[in-house]
Amino acid sequence: MGDGSQRVSPLKNFVAGGAAGACLLFAGHPLDTIKVRLQTQPKASSHQLLLYRGTYDCFHKTGVLGLYKGMGAPLAGVAPMMAISFFGFGLGKQIQQGKSDKALRPVQIFLSGCLAGVFTTVIVAPGERIKCLLQVQASGGAVKYAGPIDCAVKLYKEQGIRSLYKGTLLTLIRDVPSNGVYFLTYESLKNFLTPEGQSVSQLSTPKILLAGGLAGVVNWTVALPPDVLKSNFQTAADGKKDQEASIKDLMQSSCEPSLPMRW
């Protein structure tokens, strides 16, 4: 699959990945804030209503500035994350292809994407932990962390590096298959949209955007269920349960009925 990629310097990959990641954050972080707050709000009961009735209500109560809470941590790590992601994907393809010039099969593209998800977890997991804590603290009233650095320092002082990497297993469960599906969809769509006799590198910008956008939709279709568990686990109070028990409780609670939410 593919026509053999031209070698690009790691520096160019890093700069391009960093710029693309920054644009992605500015566009997607407000929606991510709403997503995390809806995922982590307390369950409704007969005596207590939901804090947010739905997406629009959460947006209205959060405010424009509140939507960008917690963006500092992922913004700082987005350039190395994107560079590592594409490095991992390229390494996965290189390992499976070897010295052969044969196009990779779809399953090989998927596995290469999975490797990219493993590599990025080192940066993503602590960044997600800090981001989620900053996103949900405003909705709880009390402000415990002044910002990303303050949050990281306090987490480290409380339980060391283990606290920063809380939720790493769930991050892996989310990112490994979703990255595999993303790269498989993206590469497949680029090849599908390439006219016969032309190279993938000649694709127009709108077609590349279309391939990337559809791949992103498929990515989150796979990633959203474990992401709900990850957000809840990373924002839960420390020291009460071990990880296995917490994940089990979250899965059970997600299956219980709650009051209907409106968009």
Secondary structure, 3 states (H helix, E strand, C coil): CCCCCCCCCHHHHHHHHHHHHHHHHHHHHHHHHHHHHHHHCCCCCCCCCCCCCCHHHHHHHHCCHHHHCCCHHHHHHHHHHHHHHHHHHHHHHHHHHCCCCCCCCHHHHHHHHHHHHHHHHHHHHHHHHHHHHHHHHHHHCCCCCCCHHHHHHHHHHHHCHHHHCCCHHHHHHHHHHHHHHHHHHHHHHHHHHCCCCCCHHHCCHHHHHHHHHHHHHHHHHHHHHHHHHHHHHHHCCCCCCCHHHHHHHHHHHHHCCCCCCCC
